[in-house]
Amino acid sequence: MTAPARQNAPAGRAVVWIHGDSLSPTDPALEAVPDAPALFVFDRPFLTKTEIAFPRLAFMYQGVRDIAATRSGSVEIVLGGIGEELAAFALRHGASELHVTRNFTPQWEETLQDFERRNPAVEVLVYEPDRLTSYSGPVKRFFGFWKKVEAEVLGGNALYAPQRGQDRR
């Protein structure tokens, strides 16, 4: 179930699942099969149980649109249950492979298991996400985390550090 990191997969009957943590044109699964059709599902069951601010939904939609603008393969956006929609998408495209970048939530694992139950003949290839930083310790608050990784992420240039002698106002 794990794919080699950043290796171009053979052009075949592949489809790509874009999820909320893979909203980048440089997502490893998208780059592995640039001509494959891709799907993003707004998860109706999750959205009916969880309050999500409209700007967050708009951000996700725009992220998918940005991906679509840079891909040669088609990109679809639907509303429904993710496992069900992915299974139908793979069937419509006659897919033998589903490419996806790993997400570290329990729901992601459950969705893949649901997909595999619905489409046992489709091989799932999982790519590791790019890491923003080498930091692997606990994250309790973003600001504390950011203080530890800022120099690495920004190449040694602090984003908000005042110049010597300048006021912090």
Chimera marker file (.cmm) of the C-alpha trace (Angstrom):
<marker_set name="trace">
<marker id="1" x="0.000" y="0.000" z="0.000" r="1" g="1" b="0" radius="0.5"/>
<marker id="2" x="2.993" y="2.346" z="0.048" r="1" g="1" b="0" radius="0.5"/>
<marker id="3" x="4.438" y="3.834" z="-3.116" r="1" g="1" b="0" radius="0.5"/>
<marker id="4" x="8.024" y="4.860" z="-3.678" r="1" g="1" b="0" radius="0.5"/>
<marker id="5" x="8.611" y="8.514" z="-2.848" r="1" g="1" b="0" radius="0.5"/>
<marker id="6" x="8.386" y="10.900" z="-5.814" r="1" g="1" b="0" radius="0.5"/>
<marker id="7" x="8.723" y="8.353" z="-8.546" r="1" g="1" b="0" radius="0.5"/>
<marker id="8" x="6.819" y="8.887" z="-11.779" r="1" g="1" b="0" radius="0.5"/>
<marker id="9" x="4.297" y="6.099" z="-11.998" r="1" g="1" b="0" radius="0.5"/>
<marker id="10" x="3.627" y="4.512" z="-15.367" r="1" g="1" b="0" radius="0.5"/>
<marker id="11" x="0.790" y="6.100" z="-17.270" r="1" g="1" b="0" radius="0.5"/>
<marker id="12" x="-2.007" y="3.601" z="-16.902" r="1" g="1" b="0" radius="0.5"/>
<marker id="13" x="-5.468" y="3.506" z="-15.524" r="1" g="1" b="0" radius="0.5"/>
<marker id="14" x="-4.674" y="5.617" z="-12.499" r="1" g="1" b="0" radius="0.5"/>
<marker id="15" x="-6.760" y="8.111" z="-10.564" r="1" g="1" b="0" radius="0.5"/>
<marker id="16" x="-5.668" y="10.501" z="-7.809" r="1" g="1" b="0" radius="0.5"/>
<marker id="17" x="-7.455" y="11.387" z="-4.583" r="1" g="1" b="0" radius="0.5"/>
<marker id="18" x="-6.882" y="14.997" z="-3.541" r="1" g="1" b="0" radius="0.5"/>
<marker id="19" x="-7.732" y="15.580" z="0.125" r="1" g="1" b="0" radius="0.5"/>
<marker id="20" x="-7.586" y="18.601" z="2.417" r="1" g="1" b="0" radius="0.5"/>
<marker id="21" x="-3.927" y="18.024" z="3.269" r="1" g="1" b="0" radius="0.5"/>
<marker id="22" x="-2.803" y="17.549" z="-0.330" r="1" g="1" b="0" radius="0.5"/>
<marker id="23" x="-3.953" y="20.854" z="-1.802" r="1" g="1" b="0" radius="0.5"/>
<marker id="24" x="-0.780" y="21.649" z="-3.709" r="1" g="1" b="0" radius="0.5"/>
<marker id="25" x="0.167" y="21.313" z="-7.371" r="1" g="1" b="0" radius="0.5"/>
<marker id="26" x="3.399" y="19.720" z="-6.108" r="1" g="1" b="0" radius="0.5"/>
<marker id="27" x="1.613" y="17.046" z="-4.073" r="1" g="1" b="0" radius="0.5"/>
<marker id="28" x="3.555" y="13.772" z="-4.511" r="1" g="1" b="0" radius="0.5"/>
<marker id="29" x="0.556" y="11.713" z="-5.678" r="1" g="1" b="0" radius="0.5"/>
<marker id="30" x="-0.423" y="14.351" z="-8.233" r="1" g="1" b="0" radius="0.5"/>
<marker id="31" x="3.137" y="14.596" z="-9.524" r="1" g="1" b="0" radius="0.5"/>
<marker id="32" x="3.462" y="10.808" z="-9.808" r="1" g="1" b="0" radius="0.5"/>
<marker id="33" x="0.670" y="10.603" z="-12.391" r="1" g="1" b="0" radius="0.5"/>
<marker id="34" x="0.301" y="14.085" z="-13.933" r="1" g="1" b="0" radius="0.5"/>
<marker id="35" x="-2.103" y="12.953" z="-16.650" r="1" g="1" b="0" radius="0.5"/>
<marker id="36" x="-4.419" y="10.955" z="-14.377" r="1" g="1" b="0" radius="0.5"/>
<marker id="37" x="-7.845" y="12.305" z="-13.473" r="1" g="1" b="0" radius="0.5"/>
<marker id="38" x="-8.050" y="13.580" z="-9.894" r="1" g="1" b="0" radius="0.5"/>
<marker id="39" x="-10.928" y="13.910" z="-7.440" r="1" g="1" b="0" radius="0.5"/>
<marker id="40" x="-11.564" y="16.140" z="-4.433" r="1" g="1" b="0" radius="0.5"/>
<marker id="41" x="-14.586" y="15.300" z="-2.288" r="1" g="1" b="0" radius="0.5"/>
<marker id="42" x="-16.251" y="17.746" z="0.060" r="1" g="1" b="0" radius="0.5"/>
<marker id="43" x="-17.184" y="15.207" z="2.726" r="1" g="1" b="0" radius="0.5"/>
<marker id="44" x="-20.935" y="15.673" z="3.282" r="1" g="1" b="0" radius="0.5"/>
<marker id="45" x="-21.161" y="13.425" z="6.399" r="1" g="1" b="0" radius="0.5"/>
<marker id="46" x="-18.258" y="15.304" z="8.028" r="1" g="1" b="0" radius="0.5"/>
<marker id="47" x="-19.625" y="18.719" z="7.037" r="1" g="1" b="0" radius="0.5"/>
<marker id="48" x="-23.060" y="17.949" z="8.502" r="1" g="1" b="0" radius="0.5"/>
<marker id="49" x="-21.471" y="17.103" z="11.886" r="1" g="1" b="0" radius="0.5"/>
<marker id="50" x="-18.767" y="19.767" z="12.020" r="1" g="1" b="0" radius="0.5"/>
<marker id="51" x="-18.947" y="23.531" z="11.758" r="1" g="1" b="0" radius="0.5"/>
<marker id="52" x="-16.486" y="24.690" z="9.127" r="1" g="1" b="0" radius="0.5"/>
<marker id="53" x="-16.175" y="28.406" z="8.426" r="1" g="1" b="0" radius="0.5"/>
<marker id="54" x="-17.005" y="29.464" z="4.890" r="1" g="1" b="0" radius="0.5"/>
<marker id="55" x="-13.514" y="30.962" z="4.334" r="1" g="1" b="0" radius="0.5"/>
<marker id="56" x="-12.007" y="27.520" z="5.036" r="1" g="1" b="0" radius="0.5"/>
<marker id="57" x="-14.331" y="25.892" z="2.489" r="1" g="1" b="0" radius="0.5"/>
<marker id="58" x="-13.508" y="28.638" z="-0.013" r="1" g="1" b="0" radius="0.5"/>
<marker id="59" x="-9.783" y="28.090" z="0.641" r="1" g="1" b="0" radius="0.5"/>
<marker id="60" x="-10.125" y="24.369" z="-0.110" r="1" g="1" b="0" radius="0.5"/>
<marker id="61" x="-12.140" y="25.047" z="-3.270" r="1" g="1" b="0" radius="0.5"/>
<marker id="62" x="-9.572" y="27.578" z="-4.492" r="1" g="1" b="0" radius="0.5"/>
<marker id="63" x="-6.746" y="25.133" z="-3.724" r="1" g="1" b="0" radius="0.5"/>
<marker id="64" x="-8.379" y="22.519" z="-5.938" r="1" g="1" b="0" radius="0.5"/>
<marker id="65" x="-8.963" y="25.106" z="-8.677" r="1" g="1" b="0" radius="0.5"/>
<marker id="66" x="-5.260" y="26.071" z="-8.495" r="1" g="1" b="0" radius="0.5"/>
<marker id="67" x="-4.325" y="22.412" z="-8.914" r="1" g="1" b="0" radius="0.5"/>
<marker id="68" x="-6.687" y="22.072" z="-11.883" r="1" g="1" b="0" radius="0.5"/>
<marker id="69" x="-5.084" y="25.085" z="-13.570" r="1" g="1" b="0" radius="0.5"/>
<marker id="70" x="-1.644" y="23.436" z="-13.505" r="1" g="1" b="0" radius="0.5"/>
<marker id="71" x="-2.527" y="19.824" z="-14.421" r="1" g="1" b="0" radius="0.5"/>
<marker id="72" x="-2.873" y="18.090" z="-17.743" r="1" g="1" b="0" radius="0.5"/>
<marker id="73" x="-5.225" y="15.519" z="-16.154" r="1" g="1" b="0" radius="0.5"/>
<marker id="74" x="-8.798" y="16.471" z="-15.309" r="1" g="1" b="0" radius="0.5"/>
<marker id="75" x="-9.811" y="17.499" z="-11.783" r="1" g="1" b="0" radius="0.5"/>
<marker id="76" x="-13.306" y="16.993" z="-10.391" r="1" g="1" b="0" radius="0.5"/>
<marker id="77" x="-14.909" y="18.357" z="-7.233" r="1" g="1" b="0" radius="0.5"/>
<marker id="78" x="-17.943" y="16.603" z="-5.743" r="1" g="1" b="0" radius="0.5"/>
<marker id="79" x="-19.995" y="16.594" z="-2.542" r="1" g="1" b="0" radius="0.5"/>
<marker id="80" x="-20.726" y="13.257" z="-0.853" r="1" g="1" b="0" radius="0.5"/>
<marker id="81" x="-19.219" y="10.434" z="1.169" r="1" g="1" b="0" radius="0.5"/>
<marker id="82" x="-15.526" y="10.155" z="0.328" r="1" g="1" b="0" radius="0.5"/>
<marker id="83" x="-15.236" y="6.351" z="0.111" r="1" g="1" b="0" radius="0.5"/>
<marker id="84" x="-18.365" y="6.087" z="-2.008" r="1" g="1" b="0" radius="0.5"/>
<marker id="85" x="-17.388" y="8.961" z="-4.318" r="1" g="1" b="0" radius="0.5"/>
<marker id="86" x="-13.821" y="7.659" z="-4.738" r="1" g="1" b="0" radius="0.5"/>
<marker id="87" x="-15.110" y="4.185" z="-5.576" r="1" g="1" b="0" radius="0.5"/>
<marker id="88" x="-17.534" y="5.560" z="-8.184" r="1" g="1" b="0" radius="0.5"/>
<marker id="89" x="-14.806" y="7.807" z="-9.647" r="1" g="1" b="0" radius="0.5"/>
<marker id="90" x="-12.367" y="4.890" z="-9.961" r="1" g="1" b="0" radius="0.5"/>
<marker id="91" x="-15.062" y="2.756" z="-11.592" r="1" g="1" b="0" radius="0.5"/>
<marker id="92" x="-16.022" y="5.531" z="-14.069" r="1" g="1" b="0" radius="0.5"/>
<marker id="93" x="-12.391" y="5.837" z="-15.130" r="1" g="1" b="0" radius="0.5"/>
<marker id="94" x="-11.714" y="2.096" z="-15.217" r="1" g="1" b="0" radius="0.5"/>
<marker id="95" x="-8.904" y="2.627" z="-12.721" r="1" g="1" b="0" radius="0.5"/>
<marker id="96" x="-6.567" y="-0.093" z="-11.591" r="1" g="1" b="0" radius="0.5"/>
<marker id="97" x="-4.675" y="2.280" z="-9.245" r="1" g="1" b="0" radius="0.5"/>
<marker id="98" x="-5.600" y="4.972" z="-6.735" r="1" g="1" b="0" radius="0.5"/>
<marker id="99" x="-2.747" y="7.374" z="-5.940" r="1" g="1" b="0" radius="0.5"/>
<marker id="100" x="-2.918" y="9.385" z="-2.714" r="1" g="1" b="0" radius="0.5"/>
<marker id="101" x="-0.560" y="11.253" z="-0.406" r="1" g="1" b="0" radius="0.5"/>
<marker id="102" x="-0.541" y="10.085" z="3.206" r="1" g="1" b="0" radius="0.5"/>
<marker id="103" x="-2.594" y="11.961" z="5.765" r="1" g="1" b="0" radius="0.5"/>
<marker id="104" x="-2.109" y="11.268" z="9.455" r="1" g="1" b="0" radius="0.5"/>
<marker id="105" x="-5.733" y="11.258" z="10.597" r="1" g="1" b="0" radius="0.5"/>
<marker id="106" x="-7.812" y="8.213" z="11.582" r="1" g="1" b="0" radius="0.5"/>
<marker id="107" x="-10.487" y="9.298" z="9.084" r="1" g="1" b="0" radius="0.5"/>
<marker id="108" x="-7.983" y="8.996" z="6.241" r="1" g="1" b="0" radius="0.5"/>
<marker id="109" x="-7.263" y="5.355" z="7.143" r="1" g="1" b="0" radius="0.5"/>
<marker id="110" x="-10.985" y="4.626" z="7.490" r="1" g="1" b="0" radius="0.5"/>
<marker id="111" x="-11.657" y="6.176" z="4.073" r="1" g="1" b="0" radius="0.5"/>
<marker id="112" x="-8.983" y="4.042" z="2.425" r="1" g="1" b="0" radius="0.5"/>
<marker id="113" x="-10.381" y="0.918" z="4.068" r="1" g="1" b="0" radius="0.5"/>
<marker id="114" x="-13.871" y="1.864" z="2.829" r="1" g="1" b="0" radius="0.5"/>
<marker id="115" x="-12.499" y="2.425" z="-0.676" r="1" g="1" b="0" radius="0.5"/>
<marker id="116" x="-10.651" y="-0.905" z="-0.641" r="1" g="1" b="0" radius="0.5"/>
<marker id="117" x="-13.825" y="-2.737" z="0.469" r="1" g="1" b="0" radius="0.5"/>
<marker id="118" x="-15.717" y="-1.173" z="-2.428" r="1" g="1" b="0" radius="0.5"/>
<marker id="119" x="-12.929" y="-1.617" z="-5.016" r="1" g="1" b="0" radius="0.5"/>
<marker id="120" x="-10.747" y="-4.588" z="-3.968" r="1" g="1" b="0" radius="0.5"/>
<marker id="121" x="-9.201" y="-4.852" z="-7.450" r="1" g="1" b="0" radius="0.5"/>
<marker id="122" x="-7.840" y="-1.286" z="-7.352" r="1" g="1" b="0" radius="0.5"/>
<marker id="123" x="-4.305" y="-1.010" z="-5.967" r="1" g="1" b="0" radius="0.5"/>
<marker id="124" x="-3.826" y="1.888" z="-3.537" r="1" g="1" b="0" radius="0.5"/>
<marker id="125" x="-0.459" y="3.632" z="-3.849" r="1" g="1" b="0" radius="0.5"/>
<marker id="126" x="0.369" y="5.909" z="-0.920" r="1" g="1" b="0" radius="0.5"/>
<marker id="127" x="3.011" y="8.644" z="-1.195" r="1" g="1" b="0" radius="0.5"/>
<marker id="128" x="4.753" y="10.330" z="1.709" r="1" g="1" b="0" radius="0.5"/>
<marker id="129" x="4.093" y="14.056" z="2.025" r="1" g="1" b="0" radius="0.5"/>
<marker id="130" x="6.864" y="16.596" z="1.734" r="1" g="1" b="0" radius="0.5"/>
<marker id="131" x="8.060" y="17.776" z="5.124" r="1" g="1" b="0" radius="0.5"/>
<marker id="132" x="8.164" y="21.472" z="5.871" r="1" g="1" b="0" radius="0.5"/>
<marker id="133" x="10.812" y="20.939" z="8.531" r="1" g="1" b="0" radius="0.5"/>
<marker id="134" x="12.944" y="18.226" z="10.074" r="1" g="1" b="0" radius="0.5"/>
<marker id="135" x="11.414" y="18.937" z="13.514" r="1" g="1" b="0" radius="0.5"/>
<marker id="136" x="9.759" y="15.824" z="14.948" r="1" g="1" b="0" radius="0.5"/>
<marker id="137" x="8.993" y="16.808" z="18.542" r="1" g="1" b="0" radius="0.5"/>
<marker id="138" x="5.610" y="17.502" z="20.092" r="1" g="1" b="0" radius="0.5"/>
<marker id="139" x="3.595" y="20.528" z="18.998" r="1" g="1" b="0" radius="0.5"/>
<marker id="140" x="1.510" y="22.059" z="21.766" r="1" g="1" b="0" radius="0.5"/>
<marker id="141" x="1.138" y="25.603" z="20.468" r="1" g="1" b="0" radius="0.5"/>
<marker id="142" x="1.907" y="26.920" z="17.029" r="1" g="1" b="0" radius="0.5"/>
<marker id="143" x="3.996" y="29.889" z="18.212" r="1" g="1" b="0" radius="0.5"/>
<marker id="144" x="6.316" y="27.661" z="20.245" r="1" g="1" b="0" radius="0.5"/>
<marker id="145" x="6.665" y="25.294" z="17.301" r="1" g="1" b="0" radius="0.5"/>
<marker id="146" x="7.285" y="28.202" z="14.935" r="1" g="1" b="0" radius="0.5"/>
<marker id="147" x="10.059" y="29.605" z="17.128" r="1" g="1" b="0" radius="0.5"/>
<marker id="148" x="11.831" y="26.233" z="16.828" r="1" g="1" b="0" radius="0.5"/>
<marker id="149" x="11.482" y="25.855" z="13.056" r="1" g="1" b="0" radius="0.5"/>
<marker id="150" x="11.362" y="29.404" z="11.681" r="1" g="1" b="0" radius="0.5"/>
<marker id="151" x="15.047" y="29.638" z="10.764" r="1" g="1" b="0" radius="0.5"/>
<marker id="152" x="14.975" y="26.255" z="8.993" r="1" g="1" b="0" radius="0.5"/>
<marker id="153" x="11.743" y="26.964" z="7.132" r="1" g="1" b="0" radius="0.5"/>
<marker id="154" x="12.714" y="30.478" z="6.074" r="1" g="1" b="0" radius="0.5"/>
<marker id="155" x="16.348" y="29.724" z="5.335" r="1" g="1" b="0" radius="0.5"/>
<marker id="156" x="17.665" y="31.632" z="8.337" r="1" g="1" b="0" radius="0.5"/>
<marker id="157" x="15.565" y="34.745" z="7.743" r="1" g="1" b="0" radius="0.5"/>
<marker id="158" x="13.195" y="35.569" z="10.572" r="1" g="1" b="0" radius="0.5"/>
<marker id="159" x="9.836" y="36.697" z="9.279" r="1" g="1" b="0" radius="0.5"/>
<marker id="160" x="8.791" y="39.074" z="12.033" r="1" g="1" b="0" radius="0.5"/>
<marker id="161" x="11.975" y="39.887" z="13.949" r="1" g="1" b="0" radius="0.5"/>
<marker id="162" x="12.377" y="43.650" z="14.384" r="1" g="1" b="0" radius="0.5"/>
<marker id="163" x="15.622" y="45.247" z="13.284" r="1" g="1" b="0" radius="0.5"/>
<marker id="164" x="18.002" y="46.217" z="16.037" r="1" g="1" b="0" radius="0.5"/>
<marker id="165" x="16.960" y="49.525" z="17.541" r="1" g="1" b="0" radius="0.5"/>
<marker id="166" x="13.465" y="49.380" z="15.999" r="1" g="1" b="0" radius="0.5"/>
<marker id="167" x="10.314" y="49.478" z="18.024" r="1" g="1" b="0" radius="0.5"/>
<marker id="168" x="8.109" y="46.336" z="18.109" r="1" g="1" b="0" radius="0.5"/>
<marker id="169" x="4.925" y="48.370" z="17.702" r="1" g="1" b="0" radius="0.5"/>
<link id1="1" id2="2" r="1" g="1" b="0" radius="0.2"/>
<link id1="2" id2="3" r="1" g="1" b="0" radius="0.2"/>
<link id1="3" id2="4" r="1" g="1" b="0" radius="0.2"/>
<link id1="4" id2="5" r="1" g="1" b="0" radius="0.2"/>
<link id1="5" id2="6" r="1" g="1" b="0" radius="0.2"/>
<link id1="6" id2="7" r="1" g="1" b="0" radius="0.2"/>
<link id1="7" id2="8" r="1" g="1" b="0" radius="0.2"/>
<link id1="8" id2="9" r="1" g="1" b="0" radius="0.2"/>
<link id1="9" id2="10" r="1" g="1" b="0" radius="0.2"/>
<link id1="10" id2="11" r="1" g="1" b="0" radius="0.2"/>
<link id1="11" id2="12" r="1" g="1" b="0" radius="0.2"/>
<link id1="12" id2="13" r="1" g="1" b="0" radius="0.2"/>
<link id1="13" id2="14" r="1" g="1" b="0" radius="0.2"/>
<link id1="14" id2="15" r="1" g="1" b="0" radius="0.2"/>
<link id1="15" id2="16" r="1" g="1" b="0" radius="0.2"/>
<link id1="16" id2="17" r="1" g="1" b="0" radius="0.2"/>
<link id1="17" id2="18" r="1" g="1" b="0" radius="0.2"/>
<link id1="18" id2="19" r="1" g="1" b="0" radius="0.2"/>
<link id1="19" id2="20" r="1" g="1" b="0" radius="0.2"/>
<link id1="20" id2="21" r="1" g="1" b="0" radius="0.2"/>
<link id1="21" id2="22" r="1" g="1" b="0" radius="0.2"/>
<link id1="22" id2="23" r="1" g="1" b="0" radius="0.2"/>
<link id1="23" id2="24" r="1" g="1" b="0" radius="0.2"/>
<link id1="24" id2="25" r="1" g="1" b="0" radius="0.2"/>
<link id1="25" id2="26" r="1" g="1" b="0" radius="0.2"/>
<link id1="26" id2="27" r="1" g="1" b="0" radius="0.2"/>
<link id1="27" id2="28" r="1" g="1" b="0" radius="0.2"/>
<link id1="28" id2="29" r="1" g="1" b="0" radius="0.2"/>
<link id1="29" id2="30" r="1" g="1" b="0" radius="0.2"/>
<link id1="30" id2="31" r="1" g="1" b="0" radius="0.2"/>
<link id1="31" id2="32" r="1" g="1" b="0" radius="0.2"/>
<link id1="32" id2="33" r="1" g="1" b="0" radius="0.2"/>
<link id1="33" id2="34" r="1" g="1" b="0" radius="0.2"/>
<link id1="34" id2="35" r="1" g="1" b="0" radius="0.2"/>
<link id1="35" id2="36" r="1" g="1" b="0" radius="0.2"/>
<link id1="36" id2="37" r="1" g="1" b="0" radius="0.2"/>
<link id1="37" id2="38" r="1" g="1" b="0" radius="0.2"/>
<link id1="38" id2="39" r="1" g="1" b="0" radius="0.2"/>
<link id1="39" id2="40" r="1" g="1" b="0" radius="0.2"/>
<link id1="40" id2="41" r="1" g="1" b="0" radius="0.2"/>
<link id1="41" id2="42" r="1" g="1" b="0" radius="0.2"/>
<link id1="42" id2="43" r="1" g="1" b="0" radius="0.2"/>
<link id1="43" id2="44" r="1" g="1" b="0" radius="0.2"/>
<link id1="44" id2="45" r="1" g="1" b="0" radius="0.2"/>
<link id1="45" id2="46" r="1" g="1" b="0" radius="0.2"/>
<link id1="46" id2="47" r="1" g="1" b="0" radius="0.2"/>
<link id1="47" id2="48" r="1" g="1" b="0" radius="0.2"/>
<link id1="48" id2="49" r="1" g="1" b="0" radius="0.2"/>
<link id1="49" id2="50" r="1" g="1" b="0" radius="0.2"/>
<link id1="50" id2="51" r="1" g="1" b="0" radius="0.2"/>
<link id1="51" id2="52" r="1" g="1" b="0" radius="0.2"/>
<link id1="52" id2="53" r="1" g="1" b="0" radius="0.2"/>
<link id1="53" id2="54" r="1" g="1" b="0" radius="0.2"/>
<link id1="54" id2="55" r="1" g="1" b="0" radius="0.2"/>
<link id1="55" id2="56" r="1" g="1" b="0" radius="0.2"/>
<link id1="56" id2="57" r="1" g="1" b="0" radius="0.2"/>
<link id1="57" id2="58" r="1" g="1" b="0" radius="0.2"/>
<link id1="58" id2="59" r="1" g="1" b="0" radius="0.2"/>
<link id1="59" id2="60" r="1" g="1" b="0" radius="0.2"/>
<link id1="60" id2="61" r="1" g="1" b="0" radius="0.2"/>
<link id1="61" id2="62" r="1" g="1" b="0" radius="0.2"/>
<link id1="62" id2="63" r="1" g="1" b="0" radius="0.2"/>
<link id1="63" id2="64" r="1" g="1" b="0" radius="0.2"/>
<link id1="64" id2="65" r="1" g="1" b="0" radius="0.2"/>
<link id1="65" id2="66" r="1" g="1" b="0" radius="0.2"/>
<link id1="66" id2="67" r="1" g="1" b="0" radius="0.2"/>
<link id1="67" id2="68" r="1" g="1" b="0" radius="0.2"/>
<link id1="68" id2="69" r="1" g="1" b="0" radius="0.2"/>
<link id1="69" id2="70" r="1" g="1" b="0" radius="0.2"/>
<link id1="70" id2="71" r="1" g="1" b="0" radius="0.2"/>
<link id1="71" id2="72" r="1" g="1" b="0" radius="0.2"/>
<link id1="72" id2="73" r="1" g="1" b="0" radius="0.2"/>
<link id1="73" id2="74" r="1" g="1" b="0" radius="0.2"/>
<link id1="74" id2="75" r="1" g="1" b="0" radius="0.2"/>
<link id1="75" id2="76" r="1" g="1" b="0" radius="0.2"/>
<link id1="76" id2="77" r="1" g="1" b="0" radius="0.2"/>
<link id1="77" id2="78" r="1" g="1" b="0" radius="0.2"/>
<link id1="78" id2="79" r="1" g="1" b="0" radius="0.2"/>
<link id1="79" id2="80" r="1" g="1" b="0" radius="0.2"/>
<link id1="80" id2="81" r="1" g="1" b="0" radius="0.2"/>
<link id1="81" id2="82" r="1" g="1" b="0" radius="0.2"/>
<link id1="82" id2="83" r="1" g="1" b="0" radius="0.2"/>
<link id1="83" id2="84" r="1" g="1" b="0" radius="0.2"/>
<link id1="84" id2="85" r="1" g="1" b="0" radius="0.2"/>
<link id1="85" id2="86" r="1" g="1" b="0" radius="0.2"/>
<link id1="86" id2="87" r="1" g="1" b="0" radius="0.2"/>
<link id1="87" id2="88" r="1" g="1" b="0" radius="0.2"/>
<link id1="88" id2="89" r="1" g="1" b="0" radius="0.2"/>
<link id1="89" id2="90" r="1" g="1" b="0" radius="0.2"/>
<link id1="90" id2="91" r="1" g="1" b="0" radius="0.2"/>
<link id1="91" id2="92" r="1" g="1" b="0" radius="0.2"/>
<link id1="92" id2="93" r="1" g="1" b="0" radius="0.2"/>
<link id1="93" id2="94" r="1" g="1" b="0" radius="0.2"/>
<link id1="94" id2="95" r="1" g="1" b="0" radius="0.2"/>
<link id1="95" id2="96" r="1" g="1" b="0" radius="0.2"/>
<link id1="96" id2="97" r="1" g="1" b="0" radius="0.2"/>
<link id1="97" id2="98" r="1" g="1" b="0" radius="0.2"/>
<link id1="98" id2="99" r="1" g="1" b="0" radius="0.2"/>
<link id1="99" id2="100" r="1" g="1" b="0" radius="0.2"/>
<link id1="100" id2="101" r="1" g="1" b="0" radius="0.2"/>
<link id1="101" id2="102" r="1" g="1" b="0" radius="0.2"/>
<link id1="102" id2="103" r="1" g="1" b="0" radius="0.2"/>
<link id1="103" id2="104" r="1" g="1" b="0" radius="0.2"/>
<link id1="104" id2="105" r="1" g="1" b="0" radius="0.2"/>
<link id1="105" id2="106" r="1" g="1" b="0" radius="0.2"/>
<link id1="106" id2="107" r="1" g="1" b="0" radius="0.2"/>
<link id1="107" id2="108" r="1" g="1" b="0" radius="0.2"/>
<link id1="108" id2="109" r="1" g="1" b="0" radius="0.2"/>
<link id1="109" id2="110" r="1" g="1" b="0" radius="0.2"/>
<link id1="110" id2="111" r="1" g="1" b="0" radius="0.2"/>
<link id1="111" id2="112" r="1" g="1" b="0" radius="0.2"/>
<link id1="112" id2="113" r="1" g="1" b="0" radius="0.2"/>
<link id1="113" id2="114" r="1" g="1" b="0" radius="0.2"/>
<link id1="114" id2="115" r="1" g="1" b="0" radius="0.2"/>
<link id1="115" id2="116" r="1" g="1" b="0" radius="0.2"/>
<link id1="116" id2="117" r="1" g="1" b="0" radius="0.2"/>
<link id1="117" id2="118" r="1" g="1" b="0" radius="0.2"/>
<link id1="118" id2="119" r="1" g="1" b="0" radius="0.2"/>
<link id1="119" id2="120" r="1" g="1" b="0" radius="0.2"/>
<link id1="120" id2="121" r="1" g="1" b="0" radius="0.2"/>
<link id1="121" id2="122" r="1" g="1" b="0" radius="0.2"/>
<link id1="122" id2="123" r="1" g="1" b="0" radius="0.2"/>
<link id1="123" id2="124" r="1" g="1" b="0" radius="0.2"/>
<link id1="124" id2="125" r="1" g="1" b="0" radius="0.2"/>
<link id1="125" id2="126" r="1" g="1" b="0" radius="0.2"/>
<link id1="126" id2="127" r="1" g="1" b="0" radius="0.2"/>
<link id1="127" id2="128" r="1" g="1" b="0" radius="0.2"/>
<link id1="128" id2="129" r="1" g="1" b="0" radius="0.2"/>
<link id1="129" id2="130" r="1" g="1" b="0" radius="0.2"/>
<link id1="130" id2="131" r="1" g="1" b="0" radius="0.2"/>
<link id1="131" id2="132" r="1" g="1" b="0" radius="0.2"/>
<link id1="132" id2="133" r="1" g="1" b="0" radius="0.2"/>
<link id1="133" id2="134" r="1" g="1" b="0" radius="0.2"/>
<link id1="134" id2="135" r="1" g="1" b="0" radius="0.2"/>
<link id1="135" id2="136" r="1" g="1" b="0" radius="0.2"/>
<link id1="136" id2="137" r="1" g="1" b="0" radius="0.2"/>
<link id1="137" id2="138" r="1" g="1" b="0" radius="0.2"/>
<link id1="138" id2="139" r="1" g="1" b="0" radius="0.2"/>
<link id1="139" id2="140" r="1" g="1" b="0" radius="0.2"/>
<link id1="140" id2="141" r="1" g="1" b="0" radius="0.2"/>
<link id1="141" id2="142" r="1" g="1" b="0" radius="0.2"/>
<link id1="142" id2="143" r="1" g="1" b="0" radius="0.2"/>
<link id1="143" id2="144" r="1" g="1" b="0" radius="0.2"/>
<link id1="144" id2="145" r="1" g="1" b="0" radius="0.2"/>
<link id1="145" id2="146" r="1" g="1" b="0" radius="0.2"/>
<link id1="146" id2="147" r="1" g="1" b="0" radius="0.2"/>
<link id1="147" id2="148" r="1" g="1" b="0" radius="0.2"/>
<link id1="148" id2="149" r="1" g="1" b="0" radius="0.2"/>
<link id1="149" id2="150" r="1" g="1" b="0" radius="0.2"/>
<link id1="150" id2="151" r="1" g="1" b="0" radius="0.2"/>
<link id1="151" id2="152" r="1" g="1" b="0" radius="0.2"/>
<link id1="152" id2="153" r="1" g="1" b="0" radius="0.2"/>
<link id1="153" id2="154" r="1" g="1" b="0" radius="0.2"/>
<link id1="154" id2="155" r="1" g="1" b="0" radius="0.2"/>
<link id1="155" id2="156" r="1" g="1" b="0" radius="0.2"/>
<link id1="156" id2="157" r="1" g="1" b="0" radius="0.2"/>
<link id1="157" id2="158" r="1" g="1" b="0" radius="0.2"/>
<link id1="158" id2="159" r="1" g="1" b="0" radius="0.2"/>
<link id1="159" id2="160" r="1" g="1" b="0" radius="0.2"/>
<link id1="160" id2="161" r="1" g="1" b="0" radius="0.2"/>
<link id1="161" id2="162" r="1" g="1" b="0" radius="0.2"/>
<link id1="162" id2="163" r="1" g="1" b="0" radius="0.2"/>
<link id1="163" id2="164" r="1" g="1" b="0" radius="0.2"/>
<link id1="164" id2="165" r="1" g="1" b="0" radius="0.2"/>
<link id1="165" id2="166" r="1" g="1" b="0" radius="0.2"/>
<link id1="166" id2="167" r="1" g="1" b="0" radius="0.2"/>
<link id1="167" id2="168" r="1" g="1" b="0" radius="0.2"/>
<link id1="168" id2="169" r="1" g="1" b="0" radius="0.2"/>
</marker_set>
